[in-house]
């Protein structure tokens, strides 16, 4: 039987609070013997995050970013610096890869395919590249950065829906010189908000990861009737 993944809708959540929630779900997953999986969905207030390969940035540079009105946090994920903010769909899968495939490379590829398939269903042709993430030409539309500990995943992907792309001008996103960023709204030349993108991402996630979704917020998706997972307190939006 395909793994069952609980969809948890957290709404607009500060980055530090999202880390706390992730850690609670990671502990639950590790204690659940590979059966208690979750997909956390949220947006963040403006925040710049740096990955484990980008520690030790000059304090003056971090202060410059804070003066823009954003928070700045170190993250225990792979990748370099990026931006998260309103209008960006954040997906944090907390999965035990033993129930899927014990391969981090495979998992990252499936996240890329999730974003590619979701973009395609919305009318945007995107693709993977030698650089991690999902791209429309030379512009990144979805950033990916994960952590995997004892085969339990955290962090995940960030899909630009109607994000204010001006925030990215103050950094070199993911450390890639000469590359840009884009969004679903910019590509389609009409507003595509997070709420509109969520069903497409969920369908793509279930397809590429080969799982079932338990999601009270979207009853059209396949769910296991009567199956209730014990979980930390959550806010559904």
Secondary structure, 3 states (H helix, E strand, C coil): CCCEEEEEEEEECCHHHHHHHHHHHHHHHHHCCCCCEEEEEEECCCEEEECHHHCCCCHHHHHHHHCCCCEEEECCCCCCCEEECCCEEEEEEECEHHHCCCCHHHHHHHHHHHHHHHHHHHCCCCECCCCCCEEECCEEEEEEEEEEECCEEEEEEEEECCCCHHHHHHCCHHHCCCCEECCHHHHHCCCCCHHHHHHHHHHHHHHHHCCEEECCCCCCCCCCCCCCCCCCCCCCC
